[in-house]
Amino acid sequence: MADHTTGKVVIKPADLRASAGVVKTLGEEFGAPIQNAVNTSATVSGQLTGWSIAGGLAQLGTDWSKPLGDLQQRLANTATNLEANATAHEHNDQAAAGAWALIPQVAK
């Protein structure tokens, strides 16, 4: 996120956590449609036994199963990484604040 008044990039852990939640939910919600598509492909190909397209439909479900599963895993990994980044930013902010607190104040 950019602070348009200063032109600086501002990282807010709360925003990272909100994004992590959205990505995690998306990945979880994606699971049922993926499984449904794979199952439907197999079911339809079984119902079309003897048709020239039956094997292709079965293969379609098989071929898409792994890439769609990989996408779901990538969404889960992204959520985990966003959460880890939020935690790291908070830790760095606290460490920096703590370091500045240890510096003796100079009297004016």
Sequence and secondary structure as in RCSB ss.txt:
>XXXX:A:sequence
MADHTTGKVVIKPADLRASAGVVKTLGEEFGAPIQNAVNTSATVSGQLTGWSIAGGLAQLGTDWSKPLGDLQQRL
ANTATNLEANATAHEHNDQAAAGAWALIPQVAK
>XXXX:A:secstr
 EETTTTEE   HHHHHHHHHHHHHHHHHHHHHHHHHHHHHHHHHHHTTTSTTHHHHHHHHHHHHHHHHHHHHHH
HHHHHHHHHHHHHHHHHHHHHHHHHHHS     
